Amino acid sequence: MNIEQARFNMIEQQIRPWEVLDPQVLDLLFVVKREDFVPAAYRNLAFADMEIPLGEGQVMLAPRVEARLLQELAVRKSDRILEIGTGSGYMAALLAARGEHVVSLEVRPALADAARANLQRAGVANVSVETADGSRGWPQRAPFDVIVVSGAVAEIPQELLKQLRVGGRLAAVVGSAPVMEAQLVTCVADGVFNTVNLFETVVPTLDGAAAKPGFAF
C-alpha cells in the first residue's frame, strides 16, 4: 500500500466532503500519522472510512468524524483540553498539536497503556493519559477550554459542563442509536451554554456510559 497516497485519498475523498475545509486541520492530518495509532492487524485499514477495532470492544472513530469535531472545536495554542475516552491516542495527538496540553481519560488500563506508548513513539509530549473513569470529568485540573467526548452519550452531563471555562467548547455525539447527533456546546457565561447541532451520525456508546444505573451520561 502506498501510505501517502492512501492518506491523501482519505483527506480528499472522505474528509473534505464532510465540510472539513480548515487548511490547518487538513494539514495536520498529513502531519499526525494515523497509521501509527492503529493496531498492527488493521494497519492496512488505517485510512478506510470505518471504525477500527482496538480490542476490548473499543474502536477508533472514523477519520471524517474525528476531523470534523476537531475543526468545529477551533482549538487554540493556549487551550487546555480534556478528552474523555483515549482509545488509541490518535485524537489526543491531534488535539495536542493544536492546543497547549491535553488530559485524556481512559477507563481501560490496557488501552491507556497502549495509547501512552503510541503517543510516546509519535513524540507527543503534551498529553497526559490518566487511567480513570471519565464520567465526572477531571475536576482537579478544571476548568478546561476544550472538552471532547470520544463516544456517544445519552445526554451531556452537568459535571462536564461545569468544567468548561467561559468561552470553552465541548463536543460530543448525543443520543441513542439509530438517532444521534454531534453537538458543539459553548459556555457563553457562568452557567449559560449555547448548543449547536453539527451533523447526524452513529458512533459507539462511550465505554461505561450505558452500564451504570443513574449514570449522568
TAZI-V186655 format. One record per helix or strand of 2 or more residues. SS is the DSSP state (helix for helix, strand for strand). FROM is the first residue (numbers start at 1). TO is the last residue. If there is no record, write none. Layout:
SS_FROM_TO + SS_FROM_TO
This chain:
helix_3_18 + helix_23_31 + helix_34_37 + helix_40_45 + strand_52_55 + strand_58_60 + helix_63_73 + strand_80_84 + helix_90_98 + strand_101_106 + helix_109_121 + strand_127_131 + helix_134_136 + helix_139_141 + strand_144_153 + helix_158_161 + strand_164_176 + strand_179_189 + strand_192_200
